Amino acid sequence: MSTEQRRTMVASWYDRQGPAAKVLQVGELPAPRPSDGEIRVAVSLSGVNPGDTRGMAGLADVLPTGHPAQ
């Protein structure tokens, strides 16, 4: 199936702080549709940024923006 035809994507996110093993969620979400002047890129492999793990652990005072709970 081409990237353009995919309606869902696999994503990881967190919406509260705590140990990554307890707050990191992985699941399928609707694939975003690009707006005018934007493109959608297929990502084959990704990881969790060390800064995100510090945020999950409460070592940073911010939650990520754009996560599914918003």
C-alpha positions in Angstrom: 0.0 0.0 0.0 1.4 3.4 -0.9 2.1 6.0 1.8 -0.7 8.2 0.4 -3.3 5.4 0.9 -2.4 4.7 4.6 -5.1 6.0 6.9 -3.3 5.2 10.2 0.2 5.4 11.6 2.1 3.9 14.5 3.0 6.6 17.1 4.5 6.9 20.6 3.4 9.7 23.0 2.9 10.6 26.6 0.4 12.9 28.2 1.5 12.8 31.9 4.9 12.6 33.6 6.4 9.6 35.2 8.8 6.7 34.4 8.9 6.0 30.6 7.8 2.4 31.2 4.6 3.6 32.9 3.7 6.7 30.8 5.0 6.1 27.3 2.1 4.9 25.0 2.5 3.3 21.6 -0.5 2.7 19.3 -2.1 3.5 16.0 -3.4 7.0 15.3 -5.0 8.6 12.2 -2.4 9.5 9.7 -2.1 13.3 9.3 -3.2 14.9 6.0 -0.8 17.5 4.8 -2.1 21.1 4.3 -1.4 23.1 1.2 2.4 23.6 0.9 3.2 20.6 3.2 4.2 17.0 2.5 3.9 13.8 4.5 7.1 11.8 4.8 7.1 8.0 5.6 9.4 7.2 8.5 10.6 3.6 8.6 12.6 3.7 11.8 12.5 6.1 14.7 13.4 6.3 18.4 12.6 8.2 21.6 14.7 11.4 22.1 16.6 11.5 25.4 15.1 14.9 26.1 11.7 13.3 25.9 12.6 10.7 28.5 13.7 13.6 30.8 10.4 15.2 30.3 8.5 12.0 31.0 10.5 11.6 34.2 9.5 15.1 35.3 13.0 16.5 34.9 11.6 19.1 32.5 8.5 21.2 33.3 6.8 20.8 29.9 4.6 18.3 28.3 5.0 17.7 24.5 2.8 19.7 22.2 0.6 18.1 19.7 0.2 14.8 21.4 -3.1 12.9 20.9 -4.6 14.0 24.3 -4.7 17.6 23.3 
